[in-house]
């Protein structure tokens, strides 16, 4: 099999890589994500691909992006966090710019495929992946195949409603899973703790700029690693929500393992331990059947581009 290019479109960067059939990234290129989205973003993807094509002969290109992708993997149906891409036929537009076959895939779908083929879930046939970042993404592999559903929009688990009449989500619904189990939720938990107990928050705030507005996910992770109790409590709350959600998804999908990816996974066992504890606490018919293993992703920021590149070969 020949070489392929994977391009992962994120909120701040467009990251591309030439990937061989063993999942190895031979060369990478990146550009900033244009805030205006639309045609400018499509051109940026083409520019990244063309830069990589200068040094390598490639057969196909896979693009990983957040949003709803059509069942034929050609059109971005809806992109809540990318301007000007709703209903865009990216396959046609990118082929016109690049001159090679293009496959479009949801970013979490691409990530789970990368982890199953080359990463933490290699060799497993029934896998659920949850990407914990600004929101929550999901990917499902069943019987060794990527599950996309009838219309290409399966595994949008971040928008499963977990709290009736709960917090308003960017999708327009109330009480979605990602409002309670995401990186943004971690920030909210930490900020609420600071407001409730300012005198205990000095250490946590010192990892940012000293203000509650200056708190970031990485600052909370650093504080938790140093033993700060408010930060540890925020991670415990986040893990509890994730464990509860995984318990419900497990009795629906019955996966061998659940791969946890996304930026928040940098916290390691500070997050994974409360997730595992929450899974046991909330699992229906607990201890009467096997539980899925909770494992951290291995491919990091390359998961989406590696998975997209491999899917483009198929």
C-alpha positions in Angstrom: 0.0 0.0 0.0 1.2 3.5 -0.8 1.6 6.6 1.4 -1.4 8.7 2.4 -1.8 12.1 4.0 -4.0 12.7 7.0 -5.1 16.3 7.9 -6.6 17.0 11.3 -8.6 20.2 11.5 -8.6 21.7 15.0 -9.9 24.9 16.5 -6.4 26.5 16.5 -4.3 24.5 14.0 -4.5 22.4 10.9 -2.1 19.5 11.4 -1.1 17.3 8.5 1.2 14.3 8.2 2.4 11.8 5.6 1.5 8.3 7.0 2.8 4.9 5.9 0.8 1.7 6.2 2.2 1.0 9.7 0.8 4.2 11.1 4.1 6.0 11.2 4.1 9.7 10.5 7.0 10.4 8.2 6.7 14.2 8.0 4.3 16.7 9.5 3.2 20.2 8.6 0.9 22.7 10.3 -0.8 26.0 9.8 -3.0 28.1 12.0 -6.7 27.6 11.6 -8.3 30.7 9.9 -11.0 32.1 12.2 -13.3 32.9 9.2 -13.5 29.2 8.3 -15.2 28.5 5.0 -13.1 28.8 1.8 -10.1 30.1 3.7 -10.0 26.9 5.9 -10.5 24.7 2.8 -7.5 26.4 1.2 -5.4 26.0 4.3 -6.0 22.2 4.2 -5.0 22.2 0.6 -1.8 24.2 1.4 -0.8 21.8 4.2 -1.4 18.8 1.8 0.6 20.4 -1.0 3.5 21.2 1.3 3.7 17.5 2.3 3.3 16.4 -1.4 6.5 18.2 -2.3 8.6 15.5 -0.7 6.4 12.4 -0.9 4.3 10.7 -3.6 0.9 10.0 -2.0 -2.2 8.2 -3.3 -5.0 9.7 -1.2 -5.8 12.2 1.5 -8.0 11.9 4.6 -9.4 14.9 6.5 -10.5 14.7 10.1 -12.8 17.5 11.4 -15.3 18.0 14.1 -18.9 18.0 13.0 -21.5 15.8 11.2 -20.1 14.2 8.0 -22.4 12.8 5.3 -22.7 9.0 5.0 -20.7 9.1 1.7 -17.9 11.0 3.6 -17.9 13.9 1.1 -19.9 16.7 2.7 -19.7 18.5 6.1 -23.4 18.5 7.1 -23.0 20.7 10.2 -20.0 22.2 12.0 -21.0 23.9 15.2 -17.5 25.3 15.9 -16.3 26.0 12.3 -17.7 29.0 10.4 -18.9 28.7 6.8 -18.6 24.9 6.5 -22.2 23.8 6.9 -23.3 21.8 3.8 -19.9 22.2 2.1 -18.9 19.4 -0.4 -15.3 19.2 0.8 -14.5 16.3 -1.4 -15.3 18.3 -4.5 -13.6 21.5 -3.3 -10.4 19.8 -2.1 -10.1 17.5 -5.2 -10.3 20.7 -7.3 -7.4 22.2 -5.2 -5.3 19.1 -4.7 -6.1 16.7 -7.5 -6.2 13.6 -5.4 -9.1 11.5 -3.9 -10.2 12.9 -0.6 -12.1 11.2 2.3 -13.7 13.3 5.0 -14.3 11.8 8.5 -15.5 13.1 11.9 -12.5 13.8 14.1 -13.4 11.3 16.9 -14.2 8.6 14.3 -10.8 9.1 12.8 -9.2 9.1 16.2 -10.8 5.8 17.3 -9.8 4.2 14.0 -6.2 5.3 14.6 -6.1 3.9 18.1 -7.6 0.6 17.0 -5.3 0.2 14.0 -2.1 1.5 15.6 -2.6 2.6 19.2 -4.0 1.7 22.6 -6.8 -0.5 21.3 -4.8 -2.4 18.7 -6.1 -5.9 18.2 -9.5 -5.2 19.8 -12.8 -5.5 17.9 -15.3 -3.8 20.2 -14.1 -0.3 21.2 -15.6 2.9 22.4 -13.4 6.0 22.4 -14.3 9.2 24.2 -12.3 12.3 23.4 -12.4 14.8 26.3 -11.5 18.3 25.1 -13.5 21.5 24.9 -16.5 19.2 24.4 -16.9 15.5 24.2 -16.4 13.4 21.0 -17.1 9.8 20.5 -16.1 7.0 18.2 -17.2 3.4 18.0 -15.6 0.3 16.4 -17.8 -2.8 16.4 -16.8 -6.2 14.9 -13.6 -4.5 13.9 -15.3 -1.9 11.7 -15.9 1.8 12.2 -19.6 2.3 13.1 -20.9 5.4 11.3 -24.7 4.7 11.4 -27.3 5.1 8.7 -26.6 8.7 8.0 -22.9 9.1 9.1 -23.6 10.8 12.4 -23.3 7.9 14.9 -21.3 8.3 18.2 -22.0 11.9 18.9 -22.1 10.9 22.5 -21.3 14.4 23.8 -24.9 15.3 22.9 -26.6 12.4 24.8 -28.8 14.2 27.3 -27.8 13.2 30.9 -29.6 15.9 32.9 -33.2 16.8 32.1 -33.5 20.6 31.8 -29.8 20.9 32.5 -27.3 23.4 31.2 -27.8 24.8 27.7 -25.5 23.2 25.2 -24.1 24.8 22.0 -26.2 22.3 20.0 -29.3 23.9 21.3 -30.4 21.1 23.7 -30.2 21.2 27.5 -28.3 18.8 29.7 -25.9 17.2 27.2 -23.1 14.9 28.4 -20.4 17.4 27.3 -21.7 20.0 29.6 -20.7 17.8 32.5 -17.9 15.6 31.3 -15.7 17.9 29.2 -12.7 20.2 29.6 -15.1 23.1 29.8 -16.9 21.4 32.6 -13.6 20.9 34.4 -13.0 24.6 34.2 -16.5 25.3 35.5 -16.1 22.9 38.4 -12.8 24.5 39.4 -14.1 28.1 39.1 -17.2 27.3 41.2 -14.9 25.8 43.9 -12.8 29.0 43.8 -15.8 31.2 44.2 -17.2 29.0 47.0 -13.9 29.0 49.0 -11.6 31.9 47.9 -9.2 31.4 50.9 -8.4 27.9 49.8 -7.9 28.8 46.1 -4.6 30.7 46.3 -2.5 27.7 45.3 -4.7 26.8 42.4 -4.9 30.4 41.1 -1.1 30.7 41.3 -0.8 28.2 38.4 -2.6 30.7 36.2 -2.4 34.5 36.3 -3.8 34.8 39.8 -7.4 35.4 38.6 -10.3 33.1 38.2 -10.7 34.1 34.6 -7.0 33.2 34.0 -7.6 29.5 35.0 -7.0 27.0 32.2 -7.2 23.2 31.9 -3.5 22.9 31.9 -3.2 25.0 35.1 -5.8 22.8 36.8 -3.8 19.7 35.8 -0.6 21.2 37.1 -2.2 22.2 40.3 -3.7 18.7 40.8 -0.4 17.1 40.1 1.1 19.2 42.9 -1.6 18.0 45.3 -3.9 21.0 45.3 -7.2 19.7 46.8 -9.6 22.0 44.9 -8.1 20.8 41.6 -8.2 17.2 42.6 -11.8 17.6 43.6 -12.6 19.1 40.2 -11.1 16.1 38.5 -12.9 13.8 40.8 -16.2 15.4 39.8 -15.3 15.3 36.1 -14.3 11.6 36.4 -17.5 10.8 38.2 -19.6 12.2 35.4 -17.5 10.4 32.8 -17.8 7.1 34.7 -21.6 7.5 34.9 -21.8 8.2 31.2 -19.6 5.3 30.3 -21.6 3.0 32.4 -24.8 3.8 30.4 -22.9 3.6 27.1 -21.4 0.2 28.1 -24.8 -1.5 28.6 -25.7 -0.2 25.1 -22.5 -1.0 23.3 -20.8 -3.6 25.5 -17.2 -2.6 24.4 -14.0 -4.5 25.3 -12.4 -1.3 26.2 -13.0 2.4 26.4 -10.2 4.6 25.2 -10.0 8.0 26.8 -8.3 10.7 24.6 -8.3 14.4 24.2 -6.3 17.1 26.0 -7.6 16.4 29.5 -6.0 12.9 29.4 -2.6 14.5 30.1 -3.7 14.4 33.8 -3.3 10.6 33.7 -4.5 8.7 36.7 -5.8 11.9 38.3 -8.6 11.6 35.8 -8.6 7.9 35.0 -9.0 6.7 38.6 -12.2 8.6 39.3 -13.5 7.5 35.9 -12.9 3.8 36.8 -14.5 4.3 40.2 -17.5 6.0 38.6 -17.9 3.2 36.2 -18.2 0.7 39.0 -20.5 2.9 41.0 -23.0 3.6 38.3 -22.9 0.4 36.2 -26.3 -1.4 36.0 -26.1 -4.9 37.5 -22.7 -4.0 38.9 -20.3 -6.8 39.4 -22.6 -9.3 37.7 -20.9 -9.0 34.3 -17.5 -8.0 32.9 -16.6 -4.3 32.7 -14.8 -2.7 29.8 -11.2 -1.7 30.5 -10.6 2.1 30.7 -7.3 2.9 28.9 -5.6 6.1 27.9 -5.1 6.9 24.2 -1.5 6.4 22.9 -1.4 8.5 19.7 -2.0 11.9 21.2 -2.4 14.7 18.7 -1.6 12.4 15.8 -4.6 10.1 16.4 -7.0 12.0 14.1 -4.5 12.4 11.2 -3.2 8.9 11.4 -6.8 7.5 11.4 -7.9 9.7 8.6 -4.9 8.8 6.5 -5.6 5.1 7.0 -9.4 5.5 6.2 -8.4 7.3 3.0 -6.7 4.1 1.8 -9.9 2.0 2.2 
